[in-house]
Amino acid sequence: MIGINAKIKRGSGELAILALLNQEPLHGYEISKRIAQVTGGVLQFNLASLYPLLYRMEKRGWVKGKWEEARSGRQRRYYHLTPKGKRQLAPLRAEWGMFFQALHRIAGVTPAES
């Protein structure tokens, strides 16, 4: 399988994280695991690349990290989508939609079927 270029992956990471957190709060490892599962392994974020992205998003006010006890009894930092993050999600979706439409027009790239 061909891997996704790191620059493309980083740019798509914000959208992927916001979309997942729009469903429910998650801790970093779970975010990484869900992205890999939902994309069939096409997009994968190791924790070393995921946490800096989460910290930047937290600094922008899109997500809020909060230490909570997991079912295992262990303390984990769960990330919650903030109202500002919710407002950011729709424009990001629209922007990526336009990007894919442009790629389709110029290079015949089509979205993968689910």
Secondary structure, DSSP 8 states (H G I E B T S, - for coil): -----HHHHHHHHHHHHHHHHTT--EEHHHHHHHHHHHTTTSS---HHHHHHHHHHHHHTTSEEEEEEE-TTS-EEEEEEE-HHHHHHHHHHHHHHHHHHHHHHHHH-------
